[in-house]
């Protein structure tokens, strides 16, 4: 999420766990075991964990390790959410170390006498300002940053890490006078029920408790093949926008998830268009 200060990025991230399904007993045991290894109390019971480390945290604190290896923040967020607020303030080396666990759902820490693997399957949510002063592109505040400063700030995230985000959102400040006229949004309970139903569809489709984001790509396509016209359209956009193969796969996975949330059996043109829109940078 990218937007000026006070537009609600942190509030959205902290509210995200409220729409996630409760942990299964097996998942609870895994999470409790990781917290016990770290000697940290965990009192959220069946709720998914939510970790929000400060940007001054070291790479070892985020990834795990140390002289006597312990799970890091990515493992403490297992089956839950890792929120990196002001992600541009984290060291680039620390951020690039997130690439392996985001792909594999685990982290391997190698030491002289042993190698330890901790689970680390989490939802990564990140927030950052568009520039150092925070008001680049704002209609209400004057940006004091030069173009070089803006580009340098946004390039603190490497291309390979940016490529691993499924959704890129640009947020704006809320005008309460206008927004209140639009009516109230859905409560978390309603959205959580819809998420539960979508996950059940995925479990039935693949015959195991695995979601679209983790299922092998060939299995995803066998269960939900995309139409030839959709494939052609996606390839044309990939050439036009210079998308990587990973980006194209993520769009298909995201479109499948949107279709599941809508209760659709197949990947629809509308879900594919929405996935492309949400993945834009």
N, C-alpha and C positions, 0 to 999 in steps of 0.2 A: 504494500500500500504506500502510495506516495501522495503527499499533500502538505499544505501549510500547517503550522502549529495550531492546535486547538480545533481541528476539523473532525476529530473523533477516531483517529487511527487506533490509539491505545484502547479506547472504550470498545471498539468493535472486536479487537483481538481478545480482550479479557472476557467478552461475552460469548466468544466462539465455543468454549467447552459446554455451554448450556444447551447447545443443539446436538451434541454428540451422544450416541447411545451409551448406557451404563456399561461398565466393564463386566465381562463374563468372569466366572470364578477362576478359570485358568489365567486370564489376564490379570486379575487382582493378585494372584499368587506371584506372577512374574514381577509386577510392579513393586509389591511389598518386599520381595527378595532383593531387588536392586536398591531399595531405600535402606534395607537392613545392612547391606554391604557398605553403603555410604555412611551408615550410622546417623541417618536422618529420619525423623518421625514422619509418618504419612497418615493423615487423618481424613482423607477425602473418601475413604471407604470404596464404594463402587463407582465413584466419579473419575473420569479420565484425569490424569495429572496435568498441571499447567505450570510451566517453568518460564520465568522471566528474568534471565541473568542480566546484570548491568554490563554496559559496553566496556568497562574496565577489566572484566573478567579475563583471566589468562586462557591460553589455548588448552592447557591441561584441565582447567576447571570446566571448560565447555566440552571437550572431547573425552576426557578421562585420562587416567594414568597416574604419574607420580612415582616416587621411590617405592611406595607400597601401593600398587595400582588400585584405583577405585573408579566406579562409574562416574562419568561426567554428566553435565546437564542434558546432553542428548539422550543418555540412557535413562536419566530420571524422568524424562518426558516420554518414555516408551509407552505406546498405546494412548498418548495424549498429545499435548500441544507444546511446542517450543516457540516462544515469542521473543524475537530480537528487536527491541525498540531502538530507534536511531541506529540501524544496522550499518550505516556509513561510518559510524564512530568506532566499530570493532576493527581490530587489525585485519589486514587483508589475508595474512597467513592463517589466522584462526578461521576466517570465513571459508577459505579454500579447503580447509580440512573437513568441512561439512559435506563435501561432494561425495565421498565414498559412502558414508552412512545414509545419505539421501537416496542413493541408488540401491544399496544392498540391504538396508534395514538393520545393519549391525556395524560394530566398530571393533577392529582387532588392534590390540595394543601389544607391541613386541618389546620385550626386554631381554637382557643378556641370557637369563636362565629360564625364561618362560614366555609364552605368548597367550594372551587372554582375549577372548571375544565376548563382548557384551551386546545384548540386543539394543537396538536404537531405531525402532520404527515409530516415527512421530510425524505430526503435521507441523511444518515450519511456516510460521507467519512472521513477516518482517515489515517494519515501517521505517520510512525515512522522509526527511524534508526534501524538496526539490533542489535546494541549494544551501550553502552555509547559513545564510540569514533566514531562510525558510520561506521567502515570499516571491520566488521566481514564478512569473506567470500570473500573479495575483492581481485582481481588479481593485482591491481595497488597500493594499500596502505597496510601497515602493521598494523594489529589490535593490540592494546596495552592492550586489556581487557582480563582478565582471563575467563575461562569457567564458573566459578561461577558468575562473573559479567554479562556475556552475558545472562545466564539463569535467573538471578534475574531481569535484565532489561526487558526481554521479558515476564516475569510472572507478570509484573505490570498490565497487562490486565487479568482480571479474566476469568476462563473458560466459565461461563455463558454469559459474554459479547462477547467473541470471537465467541461463538456459534451462535450469532445473526447476524454476518456478512455473507452476501450472497457470496461475492467475496473476495478472498485473492490473492493479486498480489505481486510478487517479481520483483522489477525493477532493472535495471542495467544502468550505465552511457551510454550515447549515443556517439558513434563514428561517428562524422559528415562525415568523409571521406568515411566510409562504408555506412552509412544510406542514404546519398544523392544519391548514386548509385541505391538505391532501388526504387526511384521515390517518388512523393509526395503522401501524404495520402488524404483521403476524406475531403472536407471542412465541417464545422459544419452545414451549411444549408442542405447539402445532408443527413447527419446523422439525423438531426432534422426531415426532411420529413419522413424518415423511422420510426423514433420513433412515429411520429404522426399517421402513418398508422397502426403501431402495437397497439397503444392505441385504435384506432377506432375498430380494430378487437376484442379487449377485451371488449369494451363497448357493441358491438353487441352481443357477446357471452353470457354475463351475464345480458344483458338487463338494465344496469345502468352504471353510470360513476364510475367504480371500476376497479382496476388493479389486475394482478395476485398476487401481493404481499399482497393485503388486502382482497381478496375474501375468504370467508370461504372454508376450505380445501375440505369439501364434495362437495360443488358446483363446485370447480375446477376439481375434479375427475369425476363428472357427465358430465361436459362439455367436458373434455379432458381425458378420461381414458387412462392409460398407458398399453401397451401390457404385457402379462404374462411373456414373456422372459425378458422384461425390468425390471419388478418387481423382478424377480428372481435374475437378475444381480445386482440390487441395494441392495437387501437383503444380498447377498453374500459379497458385498463390505462393507456394514454396519457392518457385523460381523467381517470381516477381519480388518477393520480400526477403529472399536469401535465407530461408529458414533451414536450420539443421535437421537431420533425420530425427533427432531427439524431440525437437519442437513439434514435428508432424505427428509423431507417436503420442506425445502428450495431448495434443489437440483431439486425437481420436479417442483416447482414454477419457478425456474430459467430456467429450460429446456423449460417450456411452453413459457416463455418470449422470449428465443432465437428462438424458432420455429415461434413465431409471427413476430419477426424482419426479419426472412427469408421468411415470407409469407406462411408458412406451416400450413395446417389445423390441423394436429395431431402432437403430440410430437414424433419426429423422434429419431432414435438411435444416429445420429450425434449430435443433440441438447442435448441429455442426457449426452453423453460423454463429450461435451464441458462444460456443467454445472458442472460435476464432476471435470473436470480439473480446472475450475475457482474457485471452492470452496475449493480446496486443501489448506492445512495449511503448 
